Amino acid sequence: MKTTWYCPLELSTVVEEQDDGVIYTVVVKQQHGAPPTSPASVSRSQCVKAGTEEKLVLHLLHSFSTGDSSFITIFLSTYRSFTSTGRVLDILTDRLENPPGGNEGSRVRQSFNRTVCTVFSTWLSEYPEDFESLEEPSRLLRLVPLLPQDSPSAADLGARILRIAEALSEKARLPDARKGDPTGFTGPPPDASGFEPTSILGFPAAIIAEQLTKIETELFVRLVPYHCLGSLWSQRDKKGREGVCWSVRATIRQFNKLANAVLASCLWPTDLRSQQRARLLEKWISVAEECRARKNFSSLYAVVSALQSNPIHRLRRTWQDTDREAVRRYEELSDIFSDKDNYSQSRELLKEEGTAKFANLDSRPNNKHLNRSSAQGTVPYLGIFLTDLTMLDTAVKDLLDNGYINFDKRRREFEVLAQIRLLQSSCKNCVFTADEAFARWYQSVPPLTEAESYRLSNEIEAPGEPSPRGLTPTVVITQCEDLSTSRNSLTGDSDSLFDFPSPVNNLLSKLTKHMKSPSVSCLDVDTSSSTNDSTPAALSPCTPTKSHRRSVSCGNNPPNNVQGSGPDMRIIRIRMDLQDGNLYRSILVTSNDKSPTVISSALEKHNQDPKLTSRYELIQLLPEGKELAIPATGNVFYAMSSSSVDFLLRRKGGNATLGSQPIHTETSATFPRIKAKGRRLVRTLF
């Protein structure tokens, strides 16, 4: 089978060719001005579009000869989406037992040996954890004798693999040995009795931002990019998969912890006057601005999200007493993370400043935020990449109609992963100095549940008073499981340690997301103790306060419904009513879909038997804990409420209630949910 496209402007032809078990995209280019009959005037390169598992693995050993120079890098970054490390090793080892080229001295054999060394050296250097995570060393012991031995580098490769095999043997002898925390960011729970909320005023905003950037940078450098793949991230809450994506979970924990620190410091001292509490808001606005100057977008968004949360947003008198200039700066910082045009402003900043040495703040007045004696890395808000990859995983098929693995999808995913790695490289040489006093305060912050946050907020200003503006806040703190669950996991085995839970792909740049705030009721916090100055001088206003009302532009109305460019299509999120956690899957619903069709698709997405559709009912999870049962033969698109995109698949006659387990886990509540676009947009992009 051959499909041909002609590109006359580039004097090239794109041909799709199918071989045994693999489909290639072949590009034939003719040199401009060269005689068409000359062989030297034509160049040919081919890359894999799709193939069987075995053919894709074996193409690792032939990619250079076909001109597919990026295949090895893309494959090693994404193969976990469709196969396993053990399976790849088995296929490669079988091939090494029957190498091409006859004798060792033949040109074909030497070229083959060089490719083998390149593949395994790259694999060991970039992803050593793949080998170290094997359950036993038998595969490696089988592989080592088959590796080339005709060069010092080849011999060194075999020695490195043998050392890993020895370590696996030691690990097998101690099956109950506990693994350490991969991130090294755990500690004992905080002591709330030592927490002094107003002590934060005693730290300069630059010091706070520097320490937060230190924490975020260390976490971001440790991030494993392929943990962000939609096919892996969507499995994070599945039973038996508690330890996957630990590096992403660690980033989420820090995001939530910082948001909680902002909430606790602003709400905990309920006896402060509104002018005094306004000084706390101004402090965190200054911290957010310093984070922006350091290109720490993760901490910046955590602070802004906390200030936009309902418990702080509703404090009318406090915001009226907040300095007008501080509120203006806060509005500018909030606009960075506006979901307008798929976070276009945030994405533009990453493009402009991602690999730059410093933030582009020269156009701002009074720019004196950062000592530019040393370059700064860029710590992005990871949620943008996660939602891009999740949307890509949902919208593009894993398999073609003939059953071949769609490797073009992996190339698109790699475009996003490559941008994460590029940003990581900008952070690897950053040097920070720890501030022990701030670290003690930060570790002493107690966790606040949603109910506690609202209780404190209502003690500060009684409910029923008019809001400072008509619009509701952009970010809403969502319900999450109690901290005790996460705290207990710290004492368990390492696999349950994290039980809380891109240059950006241009093809996804038009997709908008459904914004939700981080949950701050499941934060992981560390040691106790804090500074002792409970009433710093900065707490009392030293200048006359400026009473005013915040402008409407300070926040946006939350997008409660999922809107698209067409009226007949939405993406909803469905989880099953199971005891092993909340695993949401995205389902595309059109105006023609009835309940049985949606339930069948959801069962298939959750690896259940679609034939059991009649045993389940579809429940829409509405705000304030309410539920809406979709009729058994009803049209889901028209029956659903526009106030929520979350659904529950429940067995008919089941006794489980919504309150028996939390709807939102830490992972699902922290980063933005995907907002669907219409059928026309999906056709355009994919």
Disulfide bonds with the S-S distance in Angstrom:
Cys480-Cys522 2.43
